[in-house]
């Protein structure tokens, strides 16, 4: 029996969808070798109080991620996992099967033995009965791997969803959620697989440490005061020279935090000025103009922003966020105004202004274009952040 895989990112055609459904099937095929005779179903000796508010920090050869345990939803599955951590069951195992940007599968004790490659996926099953609950397979969900058609055949093996997999709901007991490090899980899912669907490059679990629950660290630039944000400057290194901008966090705090966060993470590195309209704007920050794809850590930072319109006029040197028809569609793309543009006032979010390098902006503006598209690439190599001694009170 194959479970239908739904909602997988990057499924662009019917053939892709069929391939993904087939891959989910082969993820579980090795488990069909599970013997019919099973031990008594596992019953945890951990009390609910001992398991509540716990996290597991999983360190792998591709990086670390954190699982929030859900003992109220699946006490025996969580208890079995905790016992396995104590006994070292997971250390040295590998993530042996994946669906690209879909799911990853690990936790099989047999994967510790490199000589038993053909048996990967058959170990650690048939230990614990199903624990039906109302949890859903959303991104980051951790649930039990089972023999197809037998929801009570779970054990130490687990799968982690990269994207939502509603087709798995009700078939696999959910016992955890990845709360930090989902980009690491995604990277593992994208590793090459062989013709049998097995991960070609070994990814081992180095250690699993259980700790009391900790809130994830705040996003960068999310806790600084308006005054602290105002003391930052951004240095744009372009093919035509350097442009320096200062920020207006008193007028558009969300946009300033977002821009600083993206710049600090290198999201803008390797982009280009993709739009030039003489006497109006030069524009950059368009993701497809980037020379290389974003990393998972960078991609997770990209989001749309609620508008923060102000009465600051769009005059020469103003930096404002580009957007689509939806006022809340601004994301990464921004423009520098090269002349007065009153039509943009109070309809686009102003968040900064150029304080040095307008001569560089002028050179970019004079580049030959085909319509509004530069004929030759005008690169934005990187954006460097530095602190400025200028105080918010001195800004006009």
N, C-alpha and C positions, 0 to 999 in steps of 0.2 A: 504494500500500500504506500502510495506517495502522498504527502501532504501538499496542498496547493500553496505556493509562495506568492503572496500578494504585496503590492506596495513597494517593490524593490527599486531603489534609485538606479538610474542609468539604464533601465530597460526601455530601449528605444524602438523596438520592433517586435512583431509577433515571434520571430525566431529567437530574439533575446529572451523573451518571457519563457518560451518553451525550454530554452537551455537552462534558465534559472530553476524552473520547476524540476527538471531532470537532475540538476546538481543537488537540490535539497534532498531528492530521493537517494542519491549515492552517498550523501552525508551519513545516512542512517543504515545503508545496506550492510556494512560489516556487522552491525549489531544483530543481524538475522542469525548469526552463528551462536547466539546465546543459548545455553543449555536450558531445557525445559524445567529441570529440577532447580529450585531456588532455596536459599536459606530463609529462615523466618524473617519477615519484613522488619527492617530497622525501626526501632523506637528510641528516640533520643533520651539520654539521661540528663541532658542540660535542662534546667528550668527555663521557663519563658523569660524570667527576670534576668537570667544570665546571658540570654541571647539578644535581648532588646538593646537598641541603640548601639549596635556594633557595626564596624566596617572592616572589610578585608582589603589590604593593600597588596596588590599582585604585581610583583616585579618580573618583567620578562626581558628577553634579549632584544625586544623592540621598544622597550619603555615600560612605564608603570601605569596602572589604572586602579581606581578604588571602587569597590562594590559595597553599596549599602545593603545589609542583610534584612530580610523580611520574615522574621520568625513568626509573626502573628498570622501570616498568610500560609506559611509552609514550615511548621516547626521541625518536622522530621528531616526534611531536606536541608534546612539550615543546620540542624544538629549534626547530620552526617557530614556536611561540609566542614564544620568546626572540628569534628573528630578527625577528619582527614588532614586538616591543617596541623593538628597536634601530632599526628603520626607521621607527618612528612609525605603523605600520599601524593601531593601535587608537585612537590619540588622535583625538578628534572623531567616532568612530563612536557609534552609539546602540543601546540595547536596543530592538529594533523589534517583537518579539513576546513575549507572555507567556501563561501560564495562571495565574490567580489562585491563590496559595498552592500552586502546582504547579512551574512552571519559568519561567526567563527565558532569552531568546536574544539574543545579540549577536555582535560581531566581524566584521560584514559591512562591507568597505571602502566599498561603494556608499552606505551610510547616512550617509557624510560629506556627500553631495550632497542637499540638501533638495528639489531639483527632480526627483529620480529615485525618488520615494516608491513608485511602483508596482513598482519593481525590487528593493525591499528584500528581502533573503533569498536573492538569486541570486549574490551576490559571494563571492569567497574560497573557493570549493569546488573539489573535484577535484584537490587538491594533494598529499595524503598518503594512503598505504595504511593500512588498518586494522591496529591492533596489539592483537589480542585479549589480554586479561589477566583475572585473577581478581577485579579490583576490582568493586564493586557500586554501584549508584546509590542511595546513602543521602543524607540531607539534607546539602547543601553540595557534592555531587559536581559536578565540572566535566568535561564530555565533549564530543566533537566532534559538530557538526551534520553530518548526511549526507543525501544524496538517499535517499528511502525505498526500501528494498530493496538499497541499494548501500553497504555498510559501509566501502568503500575510497574514498569520495568526500569525505572530510573535508578541512578546510583551516583557514582562520583563524576561521571561525564556531564558536561554542561555546554550550552550554547549561549552566545551573546549576540543580540541583534544590533546591527549597525543602523538599520532603518526599521520602521514599523513593519511587523510581520503578522497582521491580523489572522492570516490563515493558520497560524500555529496556536491561536487561543483555544483553550479547552483540551488540547492534545498533550501539552507539556506543562509540568508544574513550575510556575514562576516562583523563584525564591530570592531574587536579588535585583538590584539596579546599579549600573555603572554611573556614579555621580561625578567622577573626575577621570579624565584620560580617555574619553571616547575616541579622540583622534588616533590614539595608539591602537585601539581595537580596529578602527577603520584601516589603518596601515597594514595590520596583519591580514585583514580580509582581502587586500589588494595584491598580496604576494602571489607569484606564479604557482600554478598547480600542475601536476602531471596528468597523464591521460586517465588515471584512476580517480582524479579529483583530490589527490593528496597534496599537501603543501610541499613544494619542491625545496624550499629553503627552510631548514628547521628553526622553529621559534619556541624556545624553552621557557618554562616558568622557573625563574631562579629562586624565588621565595614567595611565601604568602604570610603576611603578618596581620593578625586580628587586633584591632584597637577600638577604643571607645569612639563613638561618632564625633566627627569634627566637621564643621561647616566648611565648604570649599572656599579657597581663598578668593577674595573679591577680584573682579577684573581690574586690570591696571587702569589708573586714572579715574577710578570710580569713587574714591573717598577723599580726594584732595579738595580743599576749599576753593572757592572762586578766586581768592587772592593767589593761592598757590598755582592754579591753572594759568592765571594771567601772567605769571612770571616765566612761562615757557615761550620759546621761539622755535620756529621750524625753518631749517635751512634746506632748500630744494636745490639739489645738484642736477643741473640739466646739461644737455649738449651745448647749449649756448651760454652757459655761465650759471652763477648762483643767485637765487632769489630767497630773500628772508621775509618771513611773515610773523606777525604777532597776532594774538587771539583776543576775542571778545567773549569771555565766558560769562560775563554779566548779562549778555544778550542772548547767547545760544549755548548754554552749558552742556547740553546733551551732545550737540554737534562738535563742540571743542573736545570733550572727553573722547568721543568716537574717533575723531581725526588723530588725536595724540596716540590713542591705542593702536590704530592701524599703522601709523607711521612708525611707532616704536617696534611693532611686530614685523616690519619690513614688507607690509602688504603693497606699498607703493613702489618698492624697488623694482627697477626694470620696466616700468610702464613708459608711456609716451604721451605727448600732447597730440591727441587724436582729432581735435576740432579747433579750427582757427577762423574767426569771423572778424575781419578788419573793422576797426572802429567800434567794436563791441566786446568780444571776449576771446581768450584762449582757454582751452579746456583740457584737463587730464584726469587721471584716476579711473579710467574705463578698464575694467578687469581684462577683457579680451586683448588689450594692448600690451599686456605683460609678457615679457620674454619667456617666462617659465610659469608652470602652474603653481597655484598657492599650495602650501603644505596644509595638512589637516588642521594644525594648530592655528594657522592663519585663516583658513576658510571658516572656522567656527566663530571667528570674530566679526565676520561680515554680516550686517543686518540692516534692515531699513529703519529710518528714523522718523519720529513724529516731527512736524514742522515747528520751528521756533522763529516765526516772523517777528521783525522789529521795524521801527521807523528809521533805521540806519539806511541812508540812500546808497544805491548802487552807483558809485562814482569811480573814477580811475583808481586802480590799486586795490579795490575791494575784492575779497575772496568769499565766494558764496557756493552753496551746494547745488549741484545739478539734480534734477528729478524728472520723472515722467509726468503724465497727466495727474496721477494721484499725488496729492500734496504730501503724503507720508511715504513716498517711494525713494527719497534720497538715500544713498548708501555709501559709495566710495568716490564717485565722480564729482569733481569740483571745478570751478572756473575762476579766472582772474579777469576783472573788468578793465578794459583799456580806454574807455571814454564814459561819459555819463550815459546811464541806461535806466531812465526812470520807469520804463515799462516793467522792470523786474522788482521794483520796490514793493515790499510787504507781500510778495508772492514767492520769493526764494529766500532761504535762510542765510543771512550774512553771519559769518563766524570769525573772520580774520581780515587782515589787510596787509599789503606789501609795505615793508618799511625800508628795504634795500633791494635793489636789483630790478627796478622798473625798466631800466635800459635793456636788461635781458628779456623781459616780457615783450618790449617793443621789437627786439630782434626776432623773437619767435613769431610775433604777429606779422612780420614782413616776409615770412617764409612763403614760397610759392605753394598754391593750393589747387586742388581739383575740386571745385565747389568749396566745401568747408573742410575738406580732408587734405592734410599736408601731403605734398608730392613726395618729400623725403622725410624719413622718420626723425622726429625731434624727441630724443630720449629723456626720461626722468630717471637718472641712475639710482638715486635714493633720496630719502628725506631724513635729515639728522635733527634731533631735538637737542636744544640747550636751554639753560635757564638764563633769564634776562633780569637785570637789576631794576627794570622799569616796573613801577607799581601801578596797580589798577587805577588809583586816583589820578594819575598823570595822563590817562588816556582820554582822548576826545571822542 
